């Protein structure tokens, strides 16, 4: 009966196949429907996206903008209030969606609880890509500071992100890591050739700063034999394609569309590079460690610092510094053994991201909210 269950409404505005989508799906698909009734609400949901269990009710609001979906979202919540659930929890993802979720439940009573999940570091709102973007982010920062202390819980996916956000809003923020199941991957053989296969996986957006990676490849290609595969899709595809063509990188670089099964790319690569301006908790770094794939990462806030904190090699570069990145790539080619040894050390520290422990924390959170 409904009065024995907790209704959880996951709100993720733009559902596709990115890291955030995979993380949310892992939580949803591992919740026991004996205790939970689950809804998944989005503004737009791509056809090629992650799969959810059959008992999950999926609502695609099909609004042109997130703000236009507020009334539809509120209507769904009000319908659930009539069904006598033990409690209703809104689990919202991404800062602007969190604000919209909070506005949607105003006046609906104490039975509706709200959790806001910040999946990027708060520094995201200090990177302005144009004037319009600057105004939008200034407004968003103001609303976050005003509304977040009123949420039932604010959580992030890394300790640094939680600490910095907590200071910004002057309220407690909790850390819930993404869910990872650690496979026993056969140890990669050390590639002793000068040829280096580099892998980068992520949305093709300004946040991921693949332009810095391409600039570094332009420098390195005349010094070592190199191949780069960038896997992803997004608004920067044409910009990246033009850079590749205009800088004679077609032989060295391939842009590949996002793929649900990227295991073959991890296994066939020698080095993984993350070039982001900011992150929350990049799943790709954990996956690289699991696949015994050496890593070079920007020193961005916040996840990479935590994941790579025990590194014994110099594998981080300053954000946007393509020359620094090119030097790290060349350093890797001369110190491959150290990088592979480093991965074994990083792998020993993955226990804190234990799947069962994190899932148990989610169940406690939902039960005690």
N, C-alpha and C positions, 0 to 999 in steps of 0.2 A: 504493500500500500504506500501511497505517496507520503503519508505522514511519518513513515519510517525511514524515508530517504532524504538525502541532502541534494538539492538541485544546484548544480554548478553550471553557470553560463560563461563559457570562454568567449571572449571578444578579441578577435585578431583582424584588424581592418582589411588588409590586403594579403590574402592567403595564396602562396605560391609553393616554392620548393626550397626556400632558403633555410639558413641555420635556425632562425627563430621558429619557423614553421615545423621543422623536424623536432625541435625541443618541445614545443607545445604538444605535438602529436604523441610523443613518447609519454608525456604525463597523462594525456587523455586516454590513450589506449591501454594504460596499465592501472587505471582506476577500476575498482570492482563495481559493476553495475548492480550488484546486490545492495550496495549501500548508497550509490549515487545515481541520479538521473542527470544526464549530461547534454547540454546544448552547445553548439559551436556556431557563433555568429560572425559574419564578415561582411564588409562593404562590397568587395569584389573577390571572387574566387576563380583562379585560373583552372582550366581543364587539367593541365599537367601539374598536379599538386600531390601532397602527401595523403596517404589513405588513413581514414579513421574507421573505428569499429562500427559495425552495422547498427548498434543500439544508440549511436550518437545522432541527435537531431541536428541537422545542418540547415542554417538559415543564411541565404545569400540576399542581402538587402538590396543589391543592385542600385545603389545610390551613386550619383555622379560625384558627390563629395561626402566625406565622413559626416560633416555637420548635418547634412540632409537626412542622415539615417537615424538621428536621435529619436524622432517620434516613433519610427518603426521599432527601434530597439526598446524604447519605453513600453510600447504596446505588448511586446513579447514578455517582458518582465511582469507586467500587470496581469497577463493571462496566467502566468505561473503562480502568482500570489493567490489565485482562486483555487489552486490544486492542493492546498494544505500540506506542503512540504515541511519538513522539520526546520529547514532554513534555506534561504536562497543566497548563493554566493556568486557575485560577479567577479570573474578572473580576467582582468583586462591587460592587454599587452601593448607596449609602446606609449610614449608620453602623451601625444595628442589624443590617442584613444582612451587613455586613462582619464583625462579631463572630460572627454565626452561621456564616458561611462558614469562619472561622478554626477554630472549635470542630469543624466538620464534617470537617476534614482532619487533625486531631490523630492522629498515629500512622500515617499513610498513606505516609510516606516522602518522600525528597527529590525524587522525580519530579514531585510535585504542587507547583506554585508558586501563590502567591496575590497578587493585586493588589486593593487596596481603593481604591475611587473615592469621595471625599467630594464630593457635589454641592451641599452647602450650607456656608456659613461656620460655623466652630466656635461662633460666637456663638448659633447656633440653639439650643444646649443651655443657654443662659442666659435664654431666654424661657420663663417658666412660666405656663401658662394655668389651672392648678388644682393642688391639692396632689398628686394622683396623678401628674400630668404632671411636677411638680418632682422627685418621688422617682425616677421613671423616668429622667429626664435626668441626675440626679446619679449614678445607677448606671451609665448609659451613658458618661458622661464618665470615670468611674473605669476602666471596661473598655477604653475607647479608649486611655487613657494606659498601661494595662498591656499591651495586645495589639498596638497598631499598630506599635511598634518591631520586632516580630517578623515583620511582613509582608515579602514580597519587594519590594514597591513600594507606596507610598501616593501617590496622585495626586489633584489637585484641578483645577478648571477656571478658576482665576484666581490671579494672583500674590499678592495680599494674603491670600487664603484659604490658599495654600500656606505663606506666611511665618508666619502666625499659628498654623496647625496644627503646623508644624515646631517652633515655640517651645513649644507646649503639650505635645507628646509627646517633645520633645528628640531628634528624629530627622529625617532628610532627607525632604522632601516635594517631589514634582515637579509641574509645571504642564503640563497637556495641555488645550488649548482645545477647545471643541466644533467639530464640522465644519460649515463653512458654504460653500455654493456661491453666489457673488454674481451675481445676475441683473442685466441691464441694464433697469432699470425706468424707464419714461418719467417725466420730471420732473413732480412734482405742481405744479399751478397754485396760486398763492397765493390763498387765499380772503380777499377784501377785505370781506366782509360781517361784521356784528357777530355773526352766528350761528356758533357753534363746535361742530363735531362731535368729541367726545372718545371715544377708544377705550382699553379696558383688557382685556388678555387674561391669564388665569391661573387656576389652580385656586381654587375658592371655599373657601379654608381660612384659618385665623387668621393664618398666616404672611404671606399676601398683603395682609391688612389693608385690604380694600375698604371697610370701615366708615369709615375715615379719608377715603377718596375721596368717599363719599356725604355725609359731614358737610361737606366742602369745597363740594360741588355745592349743598348746601342754602344755603350763604352766597352763592355766586356767582350762583345762578339769578335773584336779584332785581336783579342789576346788568348781566348780559349774557344774550342768548339762547343757550341751551346745550342740547345733547343728548349723553347719555352711553350708550355701549353697553359692557356688561361681558360678556365671553365666557368661559365656563368652567362647571365643575360641581364639586360637593364638599359637605362637611358644613355649610358656612355658608350654603347657598342660602336656607333658610327664614329665617334671621336677617337676611340682606340684604333679602329680599322684605318682611319685616315692617317694616324700617326705611324702605324706599321707600314703603310704604303709609301708615305712621304719620306720615311727614313730608311727605306730599303731593308726592312726587317722581315719580309715575307718568308724567307728561307728559315729564319730562326724562330719565328713566333706563329702559333696557331691559336685562333679564337674559336672555342668550341662551345656549343650551347649547353645549358645546364643538363645534368644527367642524374637520374635517381641512383644509379649504381656507378660510383666513382672508384670502387676498390681497385679496378685494373690500372687506373692512373696512379694511385698511390704505390702500387706494387712495381710499376714500370719506371718510376721516377727516382732520381738521385737526391733531389733537394726540394723542399717546400719553402715558398716565400709568401709571407703576409706583409702587405704594404700599407695597411689601413692608417687613416688619420685618427680614428677612434674606434673602439670596440666595446662590447659588453664582455662576453665570454666566447671567444671564437672556437666553435666545435672543431674546425679544421686543424687546429694545433694539437688538440687531444687525439684526433684521428691520425695525424701524422706520426705522433709518438707511438700509438698503438701499432701502426704499420712500419715501425722502425725507420721512418723517413726523416733524415736530418732537417733542421728548421733554421731559417733566418727570418726575423720578424722586426717590424718597426717597433720602437719603444713607446707605443701608444698606450693611453689609458683605456681599459684597465686590465682586461684578462691576460694578455700576453705576458705582462710583468709577473703575474702570479704563477702562471703555468710554467714559465721559463726561469723562475727565481733561483733554481738550483743548478743552472747551467755552468759547466766548467769550461766552456768555450765562449768567445766573444761573438754572439749570434744575434745581437740587436743593433739597429741603426736608428738615427733620429728621423722622425716623421718628415717626409718630403725631401729627404737628402739622397738624391739618386747617386751622387758620387760616393757617399758613405756606403750605400747598398752595393754598388759595383765593387768596392774594396772588400766587402764581406763575401761576395760571391767568389772573388779571386782567392781570398783567404781560405774559403771552403775547399777549393780545388787542390790546395797544398796541404790541407789538414783534415782529409776525409776521415781518417781513423779516429781523430779526436771527436769529430761530430757524431760518428756512430756510437762511440763510447758514451758521449753525452746523452744520447737518446736512451740508452740503457739505464742511466741514472735518473732521467726524467720519468721513465716508465715505473720505477720503484716508488715514486711519489704520487701515483694515480689513485691510491686507495681512498683519499678524501673525496673523490668523485664517485664513490661506490654507489651503484644503481639502487640497491635495496635500502641503504641508509637514507638516501635522498627521497625515495618514494615513501618511506615510512614517515619522514618529516612532513611531506605533503599531506598524508592522511591525518596526522596529528593537527596540522594547521587547520584543515577543513573541519575536523571534529570539534576543535576548541575555540574556533572563531566566534 
